Amino acid sequence: MRLASAVKIVFIEDLNKLIKNTNNNYYLGNLIGSGLTEVSSTVIIISGYDVVHNSVRISALGKLFMRLMNNKS
């Protein structure tokens, strides 16, 4: 049900990029609201200051979608 709901709310072009395993943050960012991707934060301490680096990665639900769509059997 979660996967069906996720696919229902996103643009097909963004899904196609995900299926092709495009690690382009622009397309991955478009999928955050669907649950197919998620924000990952890394904190680096430099000279007493916290520097936060945010990136977008494919979630477990997104990996399931990719595996199902790329299954050739």
VEXGUVO-505464 format. One record per residue: x negated, y negated, z of N, C-alpha, C in turn. Coordinates in Angstrom, 1 decimal. Layout:
n_px|n_py|n_pz|ca_px|ca_py|ca_pz|c_px|c_py|c_pz
X|Y|Z|X|Y|Z|X|Y|Z
...
//
This chain:
n_px|n_py|n_pz|ca_px|ca_py|ca_pz|c_px|c_py|c_pz
-0.8|1.2|0.0|0.0|0.0|0.0|-0.9|-1.3|0.0
-1.9|-1.2|0.8|-2.8|-2.4|0.8|-3.5|-2.7|-0.5
-3.9|-1.6|-1.2|-4.5|-1.7|-2.5|-3.5|-2.3|-3.5
-2.3|-1.8|-3.5|-1.3|-2.2|-4.4|-1.0|-3.7|-4.2
-0.9|-4.1|-2.9|-0.7|-5.5|-2.6|-1.8|-6.4|-3.0
-3.0|-5.9|-2.9|-4.2|-6.7|-3.3|-4.2|-6.9|-4.8
-4.0|-5.9|-5.5|-4.0|-6.0|-7.0|-2.9|-6.9|-7.5
-1.8|-6.9|-6.8|-0.6|-7.7|-7.2|-0.9|-9.2|-7.1
-1.7|-9.6|-6.2|-1.9|-11.1|-6.0|-3.1|-11.7|-6.7
-3.9|-11.0|-7.4|-5.1|-11.6|-8.0|-4.9|-11.6|-9.5
-5.8|-12.4|-10.2|-5.8|-12.6|-11.6|-6.5|-11.4|-12.2
-6.0|-10.9|-13.3|-6.6|-9.8|-14.0|-8.1|-10.0|-14.4
-8.4|-11.2|-14.8|-9.8|-11.5|-15.1|-10.8|-11.2|-14.0
-10.3|-11.6|-12.8|-11.1|-11.4|-11.6|-11.3|-9.9|-11.3
-10.2|-9.1|-11.5|-10.2|-7.7|-11.3|-11.2|-7.0|-12.3
-11.1|-7.5|-13.5|-12.0|-7.0|-14.6|-13.5|-7.2|-14.2
-13.8|-8.4|-13.6|-15.2|-8.6|-13.2|-15.6|-7.7|-12.1
-14.6|-7.4|-11.2|-14.9|-6.5|-10.0|-15.2|-5.1|-10.5
-14.3|-4.7|-11.5|-14.5|-3.3|-12.0|-15.9|-3.2|-12.7
-16.3|-4.2|-13.4|-17.6|-4.2|-14.0|-18.8|-4.4|-13.0
-18.4|-4.5|-11.8|-19.4|-4.7|-10.7|-20.2|-6.0|-10.9
-19.6|-7.1|-11.3|-20.2|-8.4|-11.4|-20.4|-9.0|-10.0
-21.6|-9.2|-9.6|-21.9|-9.7|-8.3|-21.9|-11.2|-8.3
-21.1|-11.8|-9.1|-21.0|-13.3|-9.3|-20.1|-13.8|-8.1
-20.7|-14.6|-7.2|-20.0|-15.1|-6.1|-18.7|-15.9|-6.4
-18.7|-16.5|-7.6|-17.5|-17.3|-8.1|-16.3|-16.3|-8.2
-16.5|-15.2|-8.9|-15.4|-14.2|-9.0|-15.1|-13.5|-7.7
-16.1|-13.1|-7.0|-15.9|-12.5|-5.7|-15.2|-13.4|-4.8
-15.5|-14.6|-4.8|-14.8|-15.6|-3.9|-13.3|-15.7|-4.2
-13.0|-15.5|-5.5|-11.6|-15.6|-5.9|-10.8|-14.4|-5.3
-11.4|-13.4|-4.9|-10.7|-12.2|-4.4|-10.7|-12.1|-2.9
-11.2|-13.1|-2.1|-11.2|-13.0|-0.7|-9.8|-12.9|-0.1
-8.8|-13.6|-0.6|-7.5|-13.6|0.0|-6.8|-12.3|-0.2
-7.3|-11.5|-1.2|-6.7|-10.2|-1.5|-7.2|-9.1|-0.6
-8.3|-9.3|0.1|-8.9|-8.3|0.9|-9.9|-7.4|0.1
-10.0|-7.6|-1.2|-11.0|-6.9|-2.0|-12.4|-7.3|-1.8
-12.6|-8.5|-1.3|-13.9|-9.0|-0.9|-13.8|-9.7|0.5
-15.0|-9.9|1.1|-15.0|-10.5|2.4|-16.2|-11.4|2.5
-16.1|-12.4|3.4|-17.2|-13.3|3.7|-18.2|-12.7|4.6
-19.5|-12.8|4.3|-20.5|-12.2|5.2|-21.4|-13.4|5.6
-21.7|-13.6|6.9|-22.5|-14.7|7.3|-23.8|-14.1|8.0
-24.9|-14.8|7.7|-26.2|-14.5|8.2|-26.7|-15.7|8.9
-27.1|-15.6|10.2|-27.6|-16.7|10.9|-29.1|-16.6|11.0
-29.8|-17.7|10.6|-31.3|-17.7|10.7|-31.7|-18.9|11.6
-32.5|-18.7|12.5|-33.0|-19.7|13.4|-34.3|-20.3|12.9
-34.3|-21.6|12.5|-35.5|-22.2|12.0|-35.7|-23.5|12.9
-36.9|-23.5|13.5|-37.3|-24.6|14.4|-36.2|-25.0|15.3
-35.6|-24.1|16.0|-34.6|-24.3|17.0|-33.2|-24.6|16.4
-33.0|-24.7|15.1|-31.7|-24.9|14.5|-31.2|-23.6|13.9
-29.9|-23.5|14.1|-29.2|-22.3|13.4|-28.8|-22.7|12.0
-29.2|-21.9|11.1|-28.9|-22.1|9.7|-28.0|-20.9|9.3
-26.8|-21.2|8.9|-25.8|-20.1|8.5|-25.8|-20.0|7.0
-26.0|-18.8|6.5|-25.8|-18.5|5.1|-24.6|-17.6|4.9
-23.6|-18.2|4.1|-22.4|-17.4|3.8|-22.5|-16.8|2.4
-22.1|-15.6|2.3|-22.0|-15.0|1.0|-20.8|-14.1|0.9
-20.4|-13.7|-0.2|-19.2|-12.9|-0.4|-19.7|-11.5|-0.9
-19.1|-10.5|-0.3|-19.4|-9.2|-0.6|-18.2|-8.4|-0.8
-18.3|-7.3|-1.5|-17.2|-6.4|-1.8|-16.8|-5.6|-0.5
-15.5|-5.7|-0.2|-15.1|-5.0|1.0|-14.9|-3.5|0.8
-14.5|-2.8|1.8|-14.3|-1.3|1.7|-13.1|-1.1|0.8
-12.1|-2.0|0.9|-10.9|-1.9|0.0|-11.3|-2.1|-1.5
-12.2|-3.1|-1.7|-12.7|-3.4|-3.0|-13.5|-2.3|-3.6
-14.3|-1.6|-2.7|-15.1|-0.5|-3.2|-14.2|0.7|-3.6
-13.1|0.9|-2.8|-12.2|1.9|-3.2|-11.6|1.6|-4.5
-11.2|0.4|-4.7|-10.6|0.0|-6.0|-11.6|0.3|-7.2
-12.8|-0.2|-7.0|-13.8|0.0|-8.0|-14.0|1.5|-8.3
-14.1|2.3|-7.2|-14.3|3.8|-7.4|-13.1|4.4|-8.2
-11.9|4.0|-7.9|-10.7|4.5|-8.6|-10.7|4.1|-10.0
-11.1|2.9|-10.3|-11.0|2.3|-11.7|-12.1|2.8|-12.5
-13.3|3.2|-11.9|-14.4|3.6|-12.7|-14.5|5.1|-12.7
-13.6|5.8|-12.1|-13.6|7.3|-12.2|-13.2|7.8|-13.6
-14.1|8.5|-14.2|-14.0|8.9|-15.6|-13.3|10.3|-15.7
-13.1|11.0|-14.5|-12.5|12.3|-14.6|-11.0|12.3|-14.5
//
